[in-house]
Amino acid sequence: MNYFDNVHKDILEYYKVLEPEFPEWLKDYINTKELLKQNYISVTCGTIYSDLYESSFFYSSLDHSIAVALIIWHFTHDKKQTLSGLFHDIATPVFKHSIDFLNGDYMNQESTEDLTTSIILNSKEIMNLLNRDNIDIKEVNDYHLYPIADNDTPFLSSDRLEYSLSNALFTYNKLNIDEIKKIYDDIYVGKDENGNIELSFKTKSLARQFVKVTSELSIIYRADKTRYSMQLLADIIKKLNDEGKVTIDDLYELKESEIIEIIENSDYSEIFNTWRNAKKILVSKDKPEGVYYVNHGSKIRYIDPLVEGKRISSICKIAKKYIDNNLAYDMDNYVYLNINF
């Protein structure tokens, strides 16, 4: 299979914004078995399959990883950093961060990352390519090593920038491609007040627009319906795993469509389809009786980018208000549908 034979034209247009000259050397890595598996996993953590969400655009974990790599390449032209970005989600299972919920890691959502090194190491294709390019696995198996690739919240990195732009463009329709380009072209590699390098904005108004959009997205990522959806999928998978119908390896080997087929042929089909066809989530301050509910928080994602060396929250009251409103989002509710296991 060649990834580029089937990629959506709108994604290719987006890639051109991120890096007008696609690095040809990267294509061999993209077309390895381990990375191509990521093409069947949605970045929406499974929420795309429910009518609780309007999005129908399938933007894959591989699409995201390629875009992250293109951003890193655009700003660094460093192969090792670029590959670290390409590989950063190679250990992603079906339904993405919903499996972190399965592992009880809904606040950090990092529980599957430990498999990255072993997946790369056990891939003859990838290891042969790394040997060809004289790159050691230790230089590409952890994108946390490179601040342009990844850094701590609320700083701006290529990973955080990419999922913000692609979700705004493809999944939640908050920006169009021209707006994406205008924002992206304003970004450069700057330094914070301590001299640490970080992706930064030149223009306050564009940084403010970016903060507005990312603050709205951040609430979607941990909204009542999102926490419920991810925990429900995790608990269905757990039931199937306990019954021997889905193994942990299946989560890394099968497509999301294949796991959904297993669910639909199981005792949990009615529960899954009630969620799938739901138009509205139910919310209560009090514990509901006789139904499956979710009552816990989730990882808080937000960005407070630099504008010419200063955090926008320190120089723009409007941007600070966007961030504060995001951080104040209440996750204390009991969330449910009229279903039970």
C-alpha positions in Angstrom: 0.0 0.0 0.0 1.1 3.5 -0.8 -0.3 6.2 1.5 -0.2 8.8 -1.2 -2.4 6.8 -3.6 -5.5 7.5 -1.4 -4.9 10.6 0.7 -7.7 13.1 0.5 -7.0 16.1 -1.7 -7.9 18.6 1.1 -5.2 17.0 3.3 -2.7 17.3 0.5 -3.6 21.0 0.2 -3.1 21.4 4.0 0.3 19.6 3.8 1.4 22.2 1.2 0.6 25.0 3.6 2.8 23.3 6.3 5.7 22.6 3.9 5.4 23.6 0.2 8.3 21.2 -0.7 7.3 17.7 0.6 10.6 15.9 1.7 10.8 12.9 -0.6 13.1 11.0 1.8 10.2 10.9 4.3 7.9 8.9 2.1 9.8 5.6 2.6 9.2 5.9 6.3 5.5 6.8 5.9 4.9 3.7 3.8 6.2 1.2 6.4 3.7 -1.3 7.8 3.8 0.1 11.4 3.0 3.6 10.3 0.4 2.6 7.7 -1.6 1.0 10.5 -2.2 4.5 11.9 -4.1 5.4 8.8 -7.1 3.4 10.1 -7.3 5.3 13.5 -9.2 8.5 13.8 -7.7 11.4 15.7 -11.1 11.9 17.3 -10.6 9.1 19.8 -13.7 7.3 18.5 -16.1 10.2 18.9 -16.5 10.6 15.1 -18.6 7.4 15.2 -21.4 9.0 17.3 -24.1 11.5 16.2 -23.2 13.5 19.3 -20.7 15.0 17.0 -21.3 16.6 13.6 -17.9 15.8 12.1 -17.7 13.2 9.4 -14.2 13.9 8.1 -11.8 11.0 8.8 -8.5 12.6 9.7 -6.2 9.7 10.7 -3.5 9.4 13.3 -1.1 8.9 10.3 -2.3 12.1 8.7 -1.6 13.9 12.0 1.9 12.4 12.4 2.9 13.3 8.8 1.7 16.8 9.4 3.6 17.1 12.6 6.7 15.9 10.8 6.2 18.5 8.0 5.9 21.3 10.6 9.2 20.1 12.2 10.9 19.8 8.9 9.6 23.3 7.8 11.2 24.9 10.9 14.3 22.8 11.4 15.2 20.8 8.2 16.5 18.2 10.7 15.8 14.6 9.8 16.1 13.3 13.3 13.7 15.8 14.8 11.3 15.3 11.9 11.3 11.5 12.3 10.7 11.8 16.0 7.6 13.7 15.1 6.6 11.1 12.5 7.0 8.3 15.0 5.5 10.0 18.1 2.1 8.3 17.7 3.3 5.0 16.2 2.1 3.2 19.4 -1.4 4.6 19.1 -4.2 2.0 19.5 -7.7 2.1 18.1 -9.9 4.9 19.5 -6.6 6.6 20.4 -6.8 8.3 23.9 -9.9 6.3 24.8 -7.5 3.5 25.6 -5.8 5.8 28.1 -9.2 5.9 29.7 -9.2 2.1 29.7 -5.8 2.3 31.5 -7.2 4.8 34.0 -4.9 7.5 32.6 -7.6 10.0 31.6 -5.8 13.0 33.2 -2.4 12.6 31.4 -3.3 10.4 28.4 0.2 9.1 27.9 -0.2 5.4 28.9 0.5 3.9 25.5 3.6 6.0 24.7 6.0 3.4 26.3 5.5 1.1 23.3 7.0 3.5 20.8 10.6 2.2 21.1 9.7 -1.5 20.9 7.5 -0.9 17.8 10.3 0.9 16.0 12.9 -1.6 17.2 10.8 -4.6 16.0 10.2 -3.1 12.6 12.7 -4.4 10.1 11.5 -1.8 7.5 12.0 1.1 9.8 15.3 -0.1 11.3 16.7 -0.7 7.8 15.8 2.9 6.8 17.4 4.3 10.0 20.5 2.3 9.3 20.5 3.5 5.7 20.3 7.1 6.9 22.8 6.6 9.7 20.3 7.5 12.4 20.3 5.8 15.9 16.9 4.8 17.3 17.7 6.8 20.4 17.7 9.9 18.3 14.1 9.4 17.0 12.2 7.4 19.6 11.3 10.2 21.9 10.0 13.5 20.5 10.1 15.0 24.0 13.9 15.5 23.4 13.2 18.3 20.9 11.3 21.4 22.0 10.2 22.3 18.5 8.5 18.8 18.3 7.1 18.7 21.8 7.1 20.7 25.0 5.1 21.2 28.2 1.6 22.7 28.3 0.9 25.6 27.7 3.8 26.2 25.3 3.5 25.9 21.5 5.1 22.8 19.9 4.7 21.2 16.5 2.4 18.5 17.9 0.2 20.9 19.7 0.1 23.3 16.7 -0.8 20.5 14.3 -3.7 19.0 16.1 -5.0 22.5 16.7 -4.9 23.5 13.1 -6.2 20.2 11.7 -9.0 19.9 14.2 -10.0 23.5 13.5 -9.9 22.8 9.7 -11.2 19.3 9.2 -13.0 18.2 12.3 -14.8 21.2 13.9 -14.9 23.7 11.0 -13.5 26.6 13.0 -11.0 27.8 10.4 -10.7 27.6 6.6 -7.5 26.8 4.7 -6.7 30.5 4.1 -7.0 31.3 7.8 -4.8 28.4 8.6 -2.2 29.6 6.2 -2.3 33.2 7.6 -1.8 31.9 11.1 0.9 29.4 10.2 2.9 31.9 8.1 3.1 34.2 11.2 4.9 31.5 13.2 8.7 31.3 13.6 11.2 29.8 16.0 11.7 32.2 18.8 12.8 32.2 22.4 11.1 32.6 25.7 12.2 34.9 28.5 14.6 32.2 29.7 16.2 31.7 26.3 14.4 28.4 25.5 13.5 27.9 21.9 9.7 27.7 21.1 7.4 28.2 18.2 6.2 31.8 18.4 4.0 34.4 16.8 5.0 37.7 15.3 1.6 39.3 15.4 -0.6 39.7 18.5 -3.9 39.6 16.6 -3.1 36.3 14.9 -1.9 34.8 18.2 -5.2 36.0 19.8 -7.2 34.4 17.0 -5.3 31.1 17.5 -5.9 31.2 21.3 -9.6 31.8 20.8 -9.9 28.8 18.5 -7.7 26.5 20.6 -9.5 27.5 23.8 -12.8 26.4 22.1 -11.2 23.2 20.9 -9.8 22.5 24.4 -13.3 22.5 25.9 -14.5 20.1 23.1 -11.7 17.7 23.9 -12.9 17.3 27.5 -16.6 18.2 27.1 -19.2 16.2 28.9 -20.1 14.2 25.8 -16.4 13.6 25.1 -15.5 12.2 28.5 -18.6 10.0 28.4 -17.8 8.8 24.9 -14.2 7.9 25.6 -15.0 6.2 28.9 -17.9 4.2 27.3 -15.7 3.0 24.5 -13.0 2.1 27.0 -15.4 0.2 29.2 -16.9 -1.7 26.2 -13.4 -2.7 25.2 -12.6 -3.8 28.7 -15.7 -6.0 28.8 -14.7 -7.6 25.5 -11.2 -8.1 26.7 -12.4 -9.7 29.9 -14.5 -12.1 27.8 -11.6 -13.0 25.5 -13.2 -11.4 22.4 -10.7 -8.6 22.0 -7.1 -8.8 23.1 -4.7 -5.9 23.9 -2.8 -6.8 20.8 -6.0 -6.4 18.7 -6.1 -2.8 19.7 -2.8 -2.3 17.9 -3.2 -4.7 15.0 -6.9 -4.2 13.9 -8.6 -1.3 12.2 -11.2 0.7 14.1 -13.8 -0.6 11.7 -12.8 -4.2 12.6 -13.1 -3.5 16.3 -16.5 -1.8 15.7 -17.6 -5.0 13.8 -16.7 -7.1 16.9 -18.6 -4.7 19.2 -21.7 -4.9 16.9 -21.6 -8.7 17.0 -21.3 -8.7 20.8 -23.7 -8.3 23.8 -22.8 -4.6 23.8 -24.2 -3.9 20.3 -27.3 -2.2 21.7 -25.3 0.0 24.1 -22.9 1.0 21.4 -25.6 1.8 18.9 -27.6 3.9 21.5 -24.5 6.0 21.9 -23.8 6.0 18.2 -27.3 7.3 17.4 -27.5 9.7 20.4 -28.1 13.4 19.5 -27.7 14.8 23.1 -25.9 13.8 26.2 -27.6 13.9 29.6 -26.0 15.8 32.5 -26.8 16.0 36.2 -25.3 17.5 39.3 -26.6 14.5 41.2 -25.7 10.9 40.8 -28.2 9.2 38.4 -29.7 5.9 39.4 -29.9 2.8 37.2 -27.8 4.0 34.4 -24.2 3.9 33.2 -22.6 7.3 34.0 -19.2 9.0 33.9 -18.1 11.4 36.6 -14.4 12.3 36.4 -12.2 14.9 34.7 -9.9 14.7 31.7 -6.6 16.1 30.5 -6.7 19.9 30.1 -5.1 21.0 26.9 -4.5 24.7 26.4 -1.9 27.0 24.7 -0.5 30.3 25.8 1.8 31.1 22.9 4.7 33.6 22.7 4.3 36.8 20.8 7.8 38.2 20.2 9.1 36.7 23.4 6.1 37.4 25.7 3.2 35.1 26.6 0.1 36.5 25.0 -1.8 36.2 28.3 0.6 38.8 29.7 0.0 41.3 26.9 -3.6 40.7 25.8 -6.5 40.8 28.2 -8.8 39.3 25.6 -6.6 36.3 25.0 -6.2 35.8 28.8 -10.0 35.8 29.1 -10.2 33.0 26.4 -7.6 31.0 28.4 -9.3 31.6 31.7 -12.7 30.6 30.4 -11.3 27.4 29.0 -9.6 26.5 32.3 -12.8 27.2 34.2 -14.8 24.6 32.3 -16.7 22.5 34.9 -16.1 18.7 34.7 -17.9 17.8 37.9 -21.1 16.7 36.3 -22.5 13.2 36.1 -22.8 12.5 32.4 -25.0 9.7 31.0 -27.4 8.2 28.5 -30.3 5.9 29.3 -28.2 2.8 29.0 -26.6 0.3 31.4 -24.3 -2.6 31.3 
